[in-house]
């Protein structure tokens, strides 16, 4: 029995290791017949591939079998590709799909590359990659090119419902490029398998913030069916994630689950949880001297000790030190877990007792730390750094979307 195929999507960027495997596959696929391209030229995808993925609408889909990348597809918006704009300009005439795309290039997507390992062909992997690549896209038109001599590939594309618009000579080459097109909304359903036994899944990797989920989210378990409110990773989130967990792990994240926003989420994703992981960074508690209070500030914070609205407070002197977690250099700690427990609304008497015990232990540790800080303040010294421990910064959730 053959191992199943999994599909993973990347938007904006992908880990270096992924690009290394994609490069090897790309070189092997296109140095062979009928392409016979130069291996050194093909290997430059390692440089230009990430650039294309970073363009508007950039998306990379990889197909994996037993953790090996056996296929990939790369696309981005037509408006981000001057070369493709030039290709379509050679095919433009009144009323044609090429002419319409040139008039509204942001409404078209270009499938720049599509390749499958030779030993995995015939399993529908190219079809699955393309379907995952085009799933949920906003562009209404899809364009793909194939070398004139690749007649089998062109026939495969036509069988999926793409129409050949014409052939364009490639600069400095004796070959021509076949240009094919189809409306995206019509193409995607044709790419899905008709046989339910051959149904395939798209995997999305989502980021869940502890404060966002633990405050009002229920427990999550692998195999559970869920619906998430998902937002794209914006520039601010990407910068924060990169600083916290590194660029490679950040590149795996397709979206962020958020349910405290005022407006509706761009996507409501439903599927099955295939993997849950905690993400921690190594850090230690450090103390720094509190800077002088600004002129006119109260020398003590107020703490309410009476009933709400009673106005009964006591003064709590400011600590001589400010405590914060200092991250220790090193990679993030990613640990797979079968369940993400909430920190509130704990279910079951045993779980509630365990939660109370953990809370009491944390309070005792805090009291001891406060006492140590006060002792050091009296001596005019700074407390030493705490022990290096993992600090939870978030959860990675892999959600399998059944696109059938």
Buried (B, 14 or more C-beta within 10 A) or exposed (E): EEEEBBBBBBBBBBBEEBBEBBBBBBBBBBBEEEBEBEEEEBEEBBEEBBEBBEBEBBBBBBBBBEEEBBBBBBBBBBBBBEEBBEBBEEBBEEEBBBBBBBEEBBBBBBBBBBBBBEEBEEBBBBBBBBBBBBBBBEBBBBBBBBBBBBEEBBEBBBEBBBEEBBBBEBEEEEEBBBBBBBBBEEBBEBBBBEEEEEEBBBBBBBBBBBEBBBBEBEBBBBEEEBEBBBBBBEEEBBEEBBEBBBEBBBBBBBBBBBBEEEEEBEBEBEBBBBBBBBBBBBBBBBBEEEEEEEEEEEEEEEEEEEEEEEEEEEEEEBBBBEBEBEBBEEEBBEEEBEEBBBBEEBEEEEEEEEBEEEEEEEEEEEEEBEEBBBEBBEEEEBBEEBEEEBBEBBBBBBBBBEBE
